[in-house]
Amino acid sequence: MTMSRRCAETLLDLVEVKLSCIEIYDREDKREVALLQTARQELLAISGRGGEVLSMDSGKRVSAVAC
């Protein structure tokens, strides 16, 4: 199943809103921020807006444009 660029951009907006509102009080909050940042990077790659993503194969950061 594929995701449309419009859907990815909508989800990206929601992730960015959540990231801007979250306050870190404990480790669980810190984990959630890390997860949201990863989701943001992946959605940036899907939407074609650029950014870096972590390659699942090598574990190295790669340009989202190259994905």
PDB file of N, CA, C, O and CB in Angstrom:
ATOM      1  N   MET A   1       0.844  -1.178   0.000  1.00  0.00           N
ATOM      2  CA  MET A   1       0.000   0.000   0.000  1.00  0.00           C
ATOM      3  C   MET A   1       0.889   1.241   0.000  1.00  0.00           C
ATOM      4  O   MET A   1       1.899   1.293   0.701  1.00  0.00           O
ATOM      5  CB  MET A   1      -0.960  -0.002   1.221  1.00  0.00           C
ATOM      6  N   THR A   2       0.507   2.224  -0.784  1.00  0.00           N
ATOM      7  CA  THR A   2       1.270   3.466  -0.861  1.00  0.00           C
ATOM      8  C   THR A   2       0.485   4.603  -0.215  1.00  0.00           C
ATOM      9  O   THR A   2      -0.728   4.529  -0.021  1.00  0.00           O
ATOM     10  CB  THR A   2       1.609   3.810  -2.327  1.00  0.00           C
ATOM     11  N   MET A   3       1.218   5.639   0.104  1.00  0.00           N
ATOM     12  CA  MET A   3       0.602   6.815   0.714  1.00  0.00           C
ATOM     13  C   MET A   3       0.748   7.985  -0.248  1.00  0.00           C
ATOM     14  O   MET A   3       1.824   8.211  -0.801  1.00  0.00           O
ATOM     15  CB  MET A   3       1.248   7.144   2.101  1.00  0.00           C
ATOM     16  N   SER A   4      -0.318   8.715  -0.443  1.00  0.00           N
ATOM     17  CA  SER A   4      -0.251   9.872  -1.334  1.00  0.00           C
ATOM     18  C   SER A   4       0.566  10.980  -0.670  1.00  0.00           C
ATOM     19  O   SER A   4       0.699  11.038   0.552  1.00  0.00           O
ATOM     20  CB  SER A   4      -1.678  10.381  -1.692  1.00  0.00           C
ATOM     21  N   ARG A   5       1.102  11.846  -1.510  1.00  0.00           N
ATOM     22  CA  ARG A   5       1.886  12.972  -1.007  1.00  0.00           C
ATOM     23  C   ARG A   5       1.023  13.879  -0.134  1.00  0.00           C
ATOM     24  O   ARG A   5       1.489  14.400   0.880  1.00  0.00           O
ATOM     25  CB  ARG A   5       2.491  13.774  -2.175  1.00  0.00           C
ATOM     26  N   ARG A   6      -0.229  14.065  -0.527  1.00  0.00           N
ATOM     27  CA  ARG A   6      -1.147  14.921   0.245  1.00  0.00           C
ATOM     28  C   ARG A   6      -1.380  14.351   1.643  1.00  0.00           C
ATOM     29  O   ARG A   6      -1.377  15.088   2.629  1.00  0.00           O
ATOM     30  CB  ARG A   6      -2.496  15.073  -0.493  1.00  0.00           C
ATOM     31  N   CYS A   7      -1.580  13.051   1.721  1.00  0.00           N
ATOM     32  CA  CYS A   7      -1.788  12.397   3.011  1.00  0.00           C
ATOM     33  C   CYS A   7      -0.525  12.508   3.876  1.00  0.00           C
ATOM     34  O   CYS A   7      -0.614  12.772   5.075  1.00  0.00           O
ATOM     35  CB  CYS A   7      -2.175  10.912   2.808  1.00  0.00           C
ATOM     36  N   ALA A   8       0.644  12.306   3.265  1.00  0.00           N
ATOM     37  CA  ALA A   8       1.914  12.419   3.997  1.00  0.00           C
ATOM     38  C   ALA A   8       2.095  13.836   4.538  1.00  0.00           C
ATOM     39  O   ALA A   8       2.558  14.012   5.665  1.00  0.00           O
ATOM     40  CB  ALA A   8       3.106  12.040   3.084  1.00  0.00           C
ATOM     41  N   GLU A   9       1.740  14.831   3.760  1.00  0.00           N
ATOM     42  CA  GLU A   9       1.878  16.216   4.199  1.00  0.00           C
ATOM     43  C   GLU A   9       0.908  16.537   5.344  1.00  0.00           C
ATOM     44  O   GLU A   9       1.251  17.289   6.257  1.00  0.00           O
ATOM     45  CB  GLU A   9       1.639  17.169   3.021  1.00  0.00           C
ATOM     46  N   THR A  10      -0.291  15.972   5.294  1.00  0.00           N
ATOM     47  CA  THR A  10      -1.254  16.168   6.381  1.00  0.00           C
ATOM     48  C   THR A  10      -0.732  15.546   7.670  1.00  0.00           C
ATOM     49  O   THR A  10      -0.797  16.161   8.734  1.00  0.00           O
ATOM     50  CB  THR A  10      -2.625  15.561   6.012  1.00  0.00           C
ATOM     51  N   LEU A  11      -0.216  14.326   7.570  1.00  0.00           N
ATOM     52  CA  LEU A  11       0.349  13.670   8.746  1.00  0.00           C
ATOM     53  C   LEU A  11       1.576  14.420   9.265  1.00  0.00           C
ATOM     54  O   LEU A  11       1.784  14.520  10.474  1.00  0.00           O
ATOM     55  CB  LEU A  11       0.719  12.223   8.419  1.00  0.00           C
ATOM     56  N   LEU A  12       2.377  14.939   8.352  1.00  0.00           N
ATOM     57  CA  LEU A  12       3.547  15.723   8.732  1.00  0.00           C
ATOM     58  C   LEU A  12       3.126  16.952   9.535  1.00  0.00           C
ATOM     59  O   LEU A  12       3.746  17.276  10.548  1.00  0.00           O
ATOM     60  CB  LEU A  12       4.346  16.145   7.483  1.00  0.00           C
ATOM     61  N   ASP A  13       2.090  17.625   9.092  1.00  0.00           N
ATOM     62  CA  ASP A  13       1.577  18.782   9.835  1.00  0.00           C
ATOM     63  C   ASP A  13       1.151  18.386  11.247  1.00  0.00           C
ATOM     64  O   ASP A  13       1.443  19.098  12.208  1.00  0.00           O
ATOM     65  CB  ASP A  13       0.393  19.416   9.089  1.00  0.00           C
ATOM     66  N   LEU A  14       0.465  17.258  11.371  1.00  0.00           N
ATOM     67  CA  LEU A  14       0.016  16.798  12.688  1.00  0.00           C
ATOM     68  C   LEU A  14       1.196  16.453  13.595  1.00  0.00           C
ATOM     69  O   LEU A  14       1.189  16.781  14.781  1.00  0.00           O
ATOM     70  CB  LEU A  14      -0.898  15.581  12.538  1.00  0.00           C
ATOM     71  N   VAL A  15       2.205  15.791  13.035  1.00  0.00           N
ATOM     72  CA  VAL A  15       3.394  15.448  13.820  1.00  0.00           C
ATOM     73  C   VAL A  15       4.104  16.712  14.281  1.00  0.00           C
ATOM     74  O   VAL A  15       4.537  16.792  15.430  1.00  0.00           O
ATOM     75  CB  VAL A  15       4.355  14.564  12.999  1.00  0.00           C
ATOM     76  N   GLU A  16       4.229  17.700  13.400  1.00  0.00           N
ATOM     77  CA  GLU A  16       4.903  18.944  13.771  1.00  0.00           C
ATOM     78  C   GLU A  16       4.136  19.709  14.844  1.00  0.00           C
ATOM     79  O   GLU A  16       4.748  20.324  15.717  1.00  0.00           O
ATOM     80  CB  GLU A  16       5.089  19.824  12.546  1.00  0.00           C
ATOM     81  N   VAL A  17       2.805  19.680  14.793  1.00  0.00           N
ATOM     82  CA  VAL A  17       2.001  20.328  15.834  1.00  0.00           C
ATOM     83  C   VAL A  17       2.229  19.637  17.168  1.00  0.00           C
ATOM     84  O   VAL A  17       2.414  20.296  18.191  1.00  0.00           O
ATOM     85  CB  VAL A  17       0.498  20.307  15.466  1.00  0.00           C
ATOM     86  N   LYS A  18       2.217  18.312  17.156  1.00  0.00           N
ATOM     87  CA  LYS A  18       2.433  17.558  18.400  1.00  0.00           C
ATOM     88  C   LYS A  18       3.824  17.842  18.955  1.00  0.00           C
ATOM     89  O   LYS A  18       3.981  18.031  20.161  1.00  0.00           O
ATOM     90  CB  LYS A  18       2.253  16.036  18.160  1.00  0.00           C
ATOM     91  N   LEU A  19       4.839  17.876  18.085  1.00  0.00           N
ATOM     92  CA  LEU A  19       6.201  18.171  18.540  1.00  0.00           C
ATOM     93  C   LEU A  19       6.304  19.568  19.158  1.00  0.00           C
ATOM     94  O   LEU A  19       7.048  19.773  20.118  1.00  0.00           O
ATOM     95  CB  LEU A  19       7.182  18.048  17.372  1.00  0.00           C
ATOM     96  N   SER A  20       5.567  20.510  18.613  1.00  0.00           N
ATOM     97  CA  SER A  20       5.636  21.872  19.138  1.00  0.00           C
ATOM     98  C   SER A  20       4.916  22.014  20.476  1.00  0.00           C
ATOM     99  O   SER A  20       5.183  22.951  21.228  1.00  0.00           O
ATOM    100  CB  SER A  20       5.048  22.843  18.136  1.00  0.00           C
ATOM    101  N   CYS A  21       4.008  21.093  20.776  1.00  0.00           N
ATOM    102  CA  CYS A  21       3.209  21.193  22.004  1.00  0.00           C
ATOM    103  C   CYS A  21       3.730  20.340  23.155  1.00  0.00           C
ATOM    104  O   CYS A  21       3.417  20.610  24.315  1.00  0.00           O
ATOM    105  CB  CYS A  21       1.796  20.801  21.712  1.00  0.00           C
ATOM    106  N   ILE A  22       4.509  19.329  22.852  1.00  0.00           N
ATOM    107  CA  ILE A  22       4.898  18.370  23.885  1.00  0.00           C
ATOM    108  C   ILE A  22       5.911  18.986  24.848  1.00  0.00           C
ATOM    109  O   ILE A  22       6.805  19.727  24.440  1.00  0.00           O
ATOM    110  CB  ILE A  22       5.482  17.100  23.246  1.00  0.00           C
ATOM    111  N   GLU A  23       5.757  18.672  26.108  1.00  0.00           N
ATOM    112  CA  GLU A  23       6.699  19.087  27.144  1.00  0.00           C
ATOM    113  C   GLU A  23       7.318  17.837  27.734  1.00  0.00           C
ATOM    114  O   GLU A  23       6.618  16.881  28.070  1.00  0.00           O
ATOM    115  CB  GLU A  23       6.002  19.949  28.249  1.00  0.00           C
ATOM    116  N   ILE A  24       8.623  17.851  27.857  1.00  0.00           N
ATOM    117  CA  ILE A  24       9.339  16.671  28.335  1.00  0.00           C
ATOM    118  C   ILE A  24       9.481  16.733  29.847  1.00  0.00           C
ATOM    119  O   ILE A  24      10.103  17.638  30.404  1.00  0.00           O
ATOM    120  CB  ILE A  24      10.726  16.558  27.665  1.00  0.00           C
ATOM    121  N   TYR A  25       8.875  15.726  30.498  1.00  0.00           N
ATOM    122  CA  TYR A  25       8.965  15.618  31.950  1.00  0.00           C
ATOM    123  C   TYR A  25       9.703  14.356  32.387  1.00  0.00           C
ATOM    124  O   TYR A  25      10.295  14.332  33.466  1.00  0.00           O
ATOM    125  CB  TYR A  25       7.578  15.637  32.558  1.00  0.00           C
ATOM    126  N   ASP A  26       9.674  13.309  31.564  1.00  0.00           N
ATOM    127  CA  ASP A  26      10.302  12.051  31.952  1.00  0.00           C
ATOM    128  C   ASP A  26      10.834  11.322  30.711  1.00  0.00           C
ATOM    129  O   ASP A  26      10.761  11.832  29.593  1.00  0.00           O
ATOM    130  CB  ASP A  26       9.297  11.157  32.720  1.00  0.00           C
ATOM    131  N   ARG A  27      11.367  10.122  30.939  1.00  0.00           N
ATOM    132  CA  ARG A  27      11.942   9.349  29.842  1.00  0.00           C
ATOM    133  C   ARG A  27      10.913   8.980  28.780  1.00  0.00           C
ATOM    134  O   ARG A  27      11.223   8.949  27.589  1.00  0.00           O
ATOM    135  CB  ARG A  27      12.583   8.095  30.380  1.00  0.00           C
ATOM    136  N   GLU A  28       9.711   8.707  29.210  1.00  0.00           N
ATOM    137  CA  GLU A  28       8.647   8.339  28.267  1.00  0.00           C
ATOM    138  C   GLU A  28       8.361   9.492  27.302  1.00  0.00           C
ATOM    139  O   GLU A  28       8.165   9.271  26.107  1.00  0.00           O
ATOM    140  CB  GLU A  28       7.356   7.947  29.029  1.00  0.00           C
ATOM    141  N   ASP A  29       8.338  10.709  27.817  1.00  0.00           N
ATOM    142  CA  ASP A  29       8.144  11.882  26.952  1.00  0.00           C
ATOM    143  C   ASP A  29       9.305  12.025  25.975  1.00  0.00           C
ATOM    144  O   ASP A  29       9.109  12.371  24.810  1.00  0.00           O
ATOM    145  CB  ASP A  29       8.002  13.165  27.799  1.00  0.00           C
ATOM    146  N   LYS A  30      10.520  11.755  26.461  1.00  0.00           N
ATOM    147  CA  LYS A  30      11.698  11.865  25.608  1.00  0.00           C
ATOM    148  C   LYS A  30      11.645  10.818  24.489  1.00  0.00           C
ATOM    149  O   LYS A  30      12.008  11.103  23.348  1.00  0.00           O
ATOM    150  CB  LYS A  30      12.988  11.699  26.445  1.00  0.00           C
ATOM    151  N   ARG A  31      11.192   9.606  24.824  1.00  0.00           N
ATOM    152  CA  ARG A  31      11.027   8.557  23.810  1.00  0.00           C
ATOM    153  C   ARG A  31       9.985   8.960  22.767  1.00  0.00           C
ATOM    154  O   ARG A  31      10.166   8.734  21.570  1.00  0.00           O
ATOM    155  CB  ARG A  31      10.620   7.228  24.474  1.00  0.00           C
ATOM    156  N   GLU A  32       8.895   9.560  23.242  1.00  0.00           N
ATOM    157  CA  GLU A  32       7.840   9.976  22.318  1.00  0.00           C
ATOM    158  C   GLU A  32       8.347  11.054  21.363  1.00  0.00           C
ATOM    159  O   GLU A  32       8.018  11.041  20.177  1.00  0.00           O
ATOM    160  CB  GLU A  32       6.617  10.491  23.097  1.00  0.00           C
ATOM    161  N   VAL A  33       9.144  11.981  21.876  1.00  0.00           N
ATOM    162  CA  VAL A  33       9.720  13.021  21.020  1.00  0.00           C
ATOM    163  C   VAL A  33      10.636  12.394  19.969  1.00  0.00           C
ATOM    164  O   VAL A  33      10.599  12.776  18.799  1.00  0.00           O
ATOM    165  CB  VAL A  33      10.502  14.054  21.866  1.00  0.00           C
ATOM    166  N   ALA A  34      11.450  11.438  20.388  1.00  0.00           N
ATOM    167  CA  ALA A  34      12.344  10.764  19.441  1.00  0.00           C
ATOM    168  C   ALA A  34      11.544  10.042  18.358  1.00  0.00           C
ATOM    169  O   ALA A  34      11.902  10.095  17.181  1.00  0.00           O
ATOM    170  CB  ALA A  34      13.257   9.765  20.180  1.00  0.00           C
ATOM    171  N   LEU A  35      10.477   9.378  18.746  1.00  0.00           N
ATOM    172  CA  LEU A  35       9.624   8.680  17.787  1.00  0.00           C
ATOM    173  C   LEU A  35       8.956   9.664  16.827  1.00  0.00           C
ATOM    174  O   LEU A  35       8.886   9.411  15.625  1.00  0.00           O
ATOM    175  CB  LEU A  35       8.561   7.856  18.521  1.00  0.00           C
ATOM    176  N   LEU A  36       8.470  10.775  17.355  1.00  0.00           N
ATOM    177  CA  LEU A  36       7.842  11.788  16.512  1.00  0.00           C
ATOM    178  C   LEU A  36       8.855  12.415  15.547  1.00  0.00           C
ATOM    179  O   LEU A  36       8.512  12.720  14.405  1.00  0.00           O
ATOM    180  CB  LEU A  36       7.199  12.874  17.382  1.00  0.00           C
ATOM    181  N   GLN A  37      10.088  12.607  15.997  1.00  0.00           N
ATOM    182  CA  GLN A  37      11.114  13.162  15.118  1.00  0.00           C
ATOM    183  C   GLN A  37      11.447  12.190  13.988  1.00  0.00           C
ATOM    184  O   GLN A  37      11.667  12.605  12.850  1.00  0.00           O
ATOM    185  CB  GLN A  37      12.380  13.497  15.919  1.00  0.00           C
ATOM    186  N   THR A  38      11.482  10.896  14.307  1.00  0.00           N
ATOM    187  CA  THR A  38      11.710   9.884  13.283  1.00  0.00           C
ATOM    188  C   THR A  38      10.547   9.869  12.286  1.00  0.00           C
ATOM    189  O   THR A  38      10.756   9.803  11.075  1.00  0.00           O
ATOM    190  CB  THR A  38      11.889   8.491  13.927  1.00  0.00           C
ATOM    191  N   ALA A  39       9.334   9.932  12.808  1.00  0.00           N
ATOM    192  CA  ALA A  39       8.158   9.971  11.933  1.00  0.00           C
ATOM    193  C   ALA A  39       8.213  11.206  11.041  1.00  0.00           C
ATOM    194  O   ALA A  39       7.881  11.135   9.858  1.00  0.00           O
ATOM    195  CB  ALA A  39       6.850   9.965  12.766  1.00  0.00           C
ATOM    196  N   ARG A  40       8.630  12.333  11.603  1.00  0.00           N
ATOM    197  CA  ARG A  40       8.743  13.570  10.818  1.00  0.00           C
ATOM    198  C   ARG A  40       9.730  13.393   9.670  1.00  0.00           C
ATOM    199  O   ARG A  40       9.449  13.798   8.542  1.00  0.00           O
ATOM    200  CB  ARG A  40       9.181  14.744  11.716  1.00  0.00           C
ATOM    201  N   GLN A  41      10.889  12.787   9.951  1.00  0.00           N
ATOM    202  CA  GLN A  41      11.900  12.573   8.912  1.00  0.00           C
ATOM    203  C   GLN A  41      11.360  11.673   7.800  1.00  0.00           C
ATOM    204  O   GLN A  41      11.561  11.946   6.616  1.00  0.00           O
ATOM    205  CB  GLN A  41      13.174  11.956   9.521  1.00  0.00           C
ATOM    206  N   GLU A  42      10.677  10.602   8.190  1.00  0.00           N
ATOM    207  CA  GLU A  42      10.131   9.689   7.189  1.00  0.00           C
ATOM    208  C   GLU A  42       9.035  10.351   6.362  1.00  0.00           C
ATOM    209  O   GLU A  42       8.957  10.138   5.152  1.00  0.00           O
ATOM    210  CB  GLU A  42       9.588   8.437   7.861  1.00  0.00           C
ATOM    211  N   LEU A  43       8.198  11.141   6.997  1.00  0.00           N
ATOM    212  CA  LEU A  43       7.138  11.833   6.268  1.00  0.00           C
ATOM    213  C   LEU A  43       7.705  12.903   5.345  1.00  0.00           C
ATOM    214  O   LEU A  43       7.162  13.143   4.267  1.00  0.00           O
ATOM    215  CB  LEU A  43       6.147  12.457   7.243  1.00  0.00           C
ATOM    216  N   LEU A  44       8.788  13.546   5.758  1.00  0.00           N
ATOM    217  CA  LEU A  44       9.460  14.504   4.876  1.00  0.00           C
ATOM    218  C   LEU A  44       9.955  13.804   3.620  1.00  0.00           C
ATOM    219  O   LEU A  44       9.837  14.336   2.516  1.00  0.00           O
ATOM    220  CB  LEU A  44      10.633  15.189   5.604  1.00  0.00           C
ATOM    221  N   ALA A  45      10.506  12.617   3.792  1.00  0.00           N
ATOM    222  CA  ALA A  45      11.004  11.862   2.642  1.00  0.00           C
ATOM    223  C   ALA A  45       9.856  11.465   1.717  1.00  0.00           C
ATOM    224  O   ALA A  45       9.977  11.577   0.497  1.00  0.00           O
ATOM    225  CB  ALA A  45      11.767  10.610   3.108  1.00  0.00           C
ATOM    226  N   ILE A  46       8.755  11.006   2.285  1.00  0.00           N
ATOM    227  CA  ILE A  46       7.604  10.584   1.488  1.00  0.00           C
ATOM    228  C   ILE A  46       6.986  11.766   0.750  1.00  0.00           C
ATOM    229  O   ILE A  46       6.602  11.653  -0.415  1.00  0.00           O
ATOM    230  CB  ILE A  46       6.555   9.914   2.380  1.00  0.00           C
ATOM    231  N   SER A  47       6.894  12.904   1.442  1.00  0.00           N
ATOM    232  CA  SER A  47       6.238  14.066   0.842  1.00  0.00           C
ATOM    233  C   SER A  47       7.122  14.783  -0.170  1.00  0.00           C
ATOM    234  O   SER A  47       6.657  15.660  -0.898  1.00  0.00           O
ATOM    235  CB  SER A  47       5.821  15.034   1.920  1.00  0.00           C
ATOM    236  N   GLY A  48       8.390  14.410  -0.211  1.00  0.00           N
ATOM    237  CA  GLY A  48       9.307  15.023  -1.173  1.00  0.00           C
ATOM    238  C   GLY A  48       9.824  16.379  -0.739  1.00  0.00           C
ATOM    239  O   GLY A  48      10.359  17.130  -1.555  1.00  0.00           O
ATOM    240  N   ARG A  49       9.670  16.702   0.543  1.00  0.00           N
ATOM    241  CA  ARG A  49      10.130  18.002   1.035  1.00  0.00           C
ATOM    242  C   ARG A  49      11.564  17.955   1.537  1.00  0.00           C
ATOM    243  O   ARG A  49      12.044  18.943   2.093  1.00  0.00           O
ATOM    244  CB  ARG A  49       9.223  18.489   2.142  1.00  0.00           C
ATOM    245  N   GLY A  50      12.255  16.851   1.362  1.00  0.00           N
ATOM    246  CA  GLY A  50      13.664  16.756   1.732  1.00  0.00           C
ATOM    247  C   GLY A  50      13.870  16.392   3.180  1.00  0.00           C
ATOM    248  O   GLY A  50      12.931  16.003   3.874  1.00  0.00           O
ATOM    249  N   GLY A  51      15.094  16.518   3.634  1.00  0.00           N
ATOM    250  CA  GLY A  51      15.453  16.139   4.985  1.00  0.00           C
ATOM    251  C   GLY A  51      16.304  14.890   4.971  1.00  0.00           C
ATOM    252  O   GLY A  51      16.562  14.317   3.913  1.00  0.00           O
ATOM    253  N   GLU A  52      16.736  14.470   6.135  1.00  0.00           N
ATOM    254  CA  GLU A  52      17.530  13.257   6.269  1.00  0.00           C
ATOM    255  C   GLU A  52      16.661  12.146   6.818  1.00  0.00           C
ATOM    256  O   GLU A  52      15.745  12.381   7.606  1.00  0.00           O
ATOM    257  CB  GLU A  52      18.751  13.491   7.177  1.00  0.00           C
ATOM    258  N   VAL A  53      16.959  10.944   6.394  1.00  0.00           N
ATOM    259  CA  VAL A  53      16.298   9.771   6.956  1.00  0.00           C
ATOM    260  C   VAL A  53      17.373   8.760   7.333  1.00  0.00           C
ATOM    261  O   VAL A  53      18.490   8.813   6.820  1.00  0.00           O
ATOM    262  CB  VAL A  53      15.268   9.154   5.948  1.00  0.00           C
ATOM    263  N   LEU A  54      17.040   7.859   8.212  1.00  0.00           N
ATOM    264  CA  LEU A  54      17.940   6.804   8.622  1.00  0.00           C
ATOM    265  C   LEU A  54      17.657   5.584   7.775  1.00  0.00           C
ATOM    266  O   LEU A  54      16.535   5.078   7.761  1.00  0.00           O
ATOM    267  CB  LEU A  54      17.792   6.488  10.128  1.00  0.00           C
ATOM    268  N   SER A  55      18.664   5.109   7.069  1.00  0.00           N
ATOM    269  CA  SER A  55      18.488   3.942   6.221  1.00  0.00           C
ATOM    270  C   SER A  55      18.290   2.707   7.085  1.00  0.00           C
ATOM    271  O   SER A  55      19.079   2.448   7.993  1.00  0.00           O
ATOM    272  CB  SER A  55      19.694   3.762   5.280  1.00  0.00           C
ATOM    273  N   MET A  56      17.244   1.945   6.808  1.00  0.00           N
ATOM    274  CA  MET A  56      16.966   0.748   7.587  1.00  0.00           C
ATOM    275  C   MET A  56      17.997  -0.341   7.296  1.00  0.00           C
ATOM    276  O   MET A  56      18.226  -1.204   8.144  1.00  0.00           O
ATOM    277  CB  MET A  56      15.553   0.235   7.289  1.00  0.00           C
ATOM    278  N   ASP A  57      18.626  -0.320   6.117  1.00  0.00           N
ATOM    279  CA  ASP A  57      19.593  -1.356   5.756  1.00  0.00           C
ATOM    280  C   ASP A  57      20.944  -1.130   6.426  1.00  0.00           C
ATOM    281  O   ASP A  57      21.512  -2.049   7.017  1.00  0.00           O
ATOM    282  CB  ASP A  57      19.769  -1.403   4.247  1.00  0.00           C
ATOM    283  N   SER A  58      21.448   0.081   6.332  1.00  0.00           N
ATOM    284  CA  SER A  58      22.803   0.341   6.813  1.00  0.00           C
ATOM    285  C   SER A  58      22.854   1.030   8.168  1.00  0.00           C
ATOM    286  O   SER A  58      23.888   1.002   8.835  1.00  0.00           O
ATOM    287  CB  SER A  58      23.533   1.172   5.818  1.00  0.00           C
ATOM    288  N   GLY A  59      21.748   1.650   8.586  1.00  0.00           N
ATOM    289  CA  GLY A  59      21.755   2.393   9.840  1.00  0.00           C
ATOM    290  C   GLY A  59      22.432   3.742   9.712  1.00  0.00           C
ATOM    291  O   GLY A  59      22.649   4.425  10.714  1.00  0.00           O
ATOM    292  N   LYS A  60      22.773   4.142   8.477  1.00  0.00           N
ATOM    293  CA  LYS A  60      23.429   5.422   8.240  1.00  0.00           C
ATOM    294  C   LYS A  60      22.416   6.446   7.773  1.00  0.00           C
ATOM    295  O   LYS A  60      21.404   6.098   7.166  1.00  0.00           O
ATOM    296  CB  LYS A  60      24.556   5.278   7.211  1.00  0.00           C
ATOM    297  N   ARG A  61      22.691   7.708   8.057  1.00  0.00           N
ATOM    298  CA  ARG A  61      21.807   8.787   7.618  1.00  0.00           C
ATOM    299  C   ARG A  61      22.063   9.028   6.131  1.00  0.00           C
ATOM    300  O   ARG A  61      23.208   9.088   5.684  1.00  0.00           O
ATOM    301  CB  ARG A  61      22.039  10.101   8.458  1.00  0.00           C
ATOM    302  N   VAL A  62      20.984   9.162   5.386  1.00  0.00           N
ATOM    303  CA  VAL A  62      21.076   9.425   3.955  1.00  0.00           C
ATOM    304  C   VAL A  62      20.149  10.571   3.609  1.00  0.00           C
ATOM    305  O   VAL A  62      19.217  10.873   4.354  1.00  0.00           O
ATOM    306  CB  VAL A  62      20.726   8.163   3.126  1.00  0.00           C
ATOM    307  N   SER A  63      20.399  11.195   2.506  1.00  0.00           N
ATOM    308  CA  SER A  63      19.547  12.269   2.046  1.00  0.00           C
ATOM    309  C   SER A  63      18.205  11.697   1.636  1.00  0.00           C
ATOM    310  O   SER A  63      18.147  10.659   0.977  1.00  0.00           O
ATOM    311  CB  SER A  63      20.198  13.033   0.882  1.00  0.00           C
ATOM    312  N   ALA A  64      17.123  12.365   2.019  1.00  0.00           N
ATOM    313  CA  ALA A  64      15.781  11.889   1.675  1.00  0.00           C
ATOM    314  C   ALA A  64      15.572  11.943   0.164  1.00  0.00           C
ATOM    315  O   ALA A  64      14.782  11.170  -0.379  1.00  0.00           O
ATOM    316  CB  ALA A  64      14.703  12.728   2.397  1.00  0.00           C
ATOM    317  N   VAL A  65      16.260  12.835  -0.506  1.00  0.00           N
ATOM    318  CA  VAL A  65      16.120  12.954  -1.963  1.00  0.00           C
ATOM    319  C   VAL A  65      16.644  11.696  -2.635  1.00  0.00           C
ATOM    320  O   VAL A  65      16.151  11.296  -3.690  1.00  0.00           O
ATOM    321  CB  VAL A  65      16.873  14.203  -2.494  1.00  0.00           C
ATOM    322  N   ALA A  66      17.655  11.066  -2.018  1.00  0.00           N
ATOM    323  CA  ALA A  66      18.261   9.869  -2.596  1.00  0.00           C
ATOM    324  C   ALA A  66      17.405   8.636  -2.362  1.00  0.00           C
ATOM    325  O   ALA A  66      17.650   7.602  -2.984  1.00  0.00           O
ATOM    326  CB  ALA A  66      19.647   9.650  -2.017  1.00  0.00           C
ATOM    327  N   CYS A  67      16.422   8.708  -1.497  1.00  0.00           N
ATOM    328  CA  CYS A  67      15.617   7.527  -1.177  1.00  0.00           C
ATOM    329  C   CYS A  67      14.679   7.172  -2.265  1.00  0.00           C
ATOM    330  O   CYS A  67      13.933   6.201  -2.145  1.00  0.00           O
ATOM    331  CB  CYS A  67      14.851   7.733   0.071  1.00  0.00           C
TER     332      CYS A  67
END
